[in-house]
Amino acid sequence: MKELVEVIAKNLVEHPEEVVVTEQKDGRVTKVNLQVAASDMGKVIGRQGRIAKAIRAVVKAAASREEEIVDVNIESRDEAAAPKDEP
């Protein structure tokens, strides 16, 4: 699933070199994290989240053939790299 998400994302964004996809498997459940440049977030999410929903639908369809459950999370690289402020 990682490769599928990576191909889709790299074709949507202006900075494909900043696309990072990681995958964690836990039994039948696979968590895919997609990180893109902050300036490309709008292109990956789309208006009212339509592109993000479409990405998730395509990945879900591909995962159903392998009888897996896939969760796709989208975030900007700036948010992922920045340390979280703790109280």
C-alpha positions, -999 to +999 in steps of 0.1 A: +000+000+000+029+023+007+040+023-030+004+030-041+000+060-019+035+073-028+028+071-066-006+089-062+009+117-040+040+123-061+017+129-091-004+154-073+022+177-057+046+203-069+074+191-048+075+153-052+109+150-036+094+160-003+068+132-003+075+107+025+054+076+030+058+053+060+039+021+068+033+003+100+016-031+101-002-045+131-018-078+121-044-071+094-043-034+101-019-012+081-013+024+090+001+045+062+014+080+070+018+104+041+039+135+046+040+163+020+054+199+020+031+224+037+026+242+004+013+210-012-013+201+015-041+217-004-034+197-035-034+164-016-065+172+005-085+190-022-116+211-017-137+198+011-113+168+014-124+152-019-089+142-031-080+128+003-113+108+003-105+095-032-070+084-021-084+066+008-111+049-014-085+037-039-062+024-011-092+007+006-102-010-026-067-023-032-065-034+004-097-053+002-083-076-024-056-086+001-081-087+030-063-060+049-075-028+066-057+003+058-057+037+075-042+066+056-031+097+076-020+129+058+002+156+074+026+183+063+063+177+067+066+209+087+042+197+113+059+163+115+094+177+119+085+204+145+087+193+181+055+193+200+052+218+228+045+201+261+031+220+291 
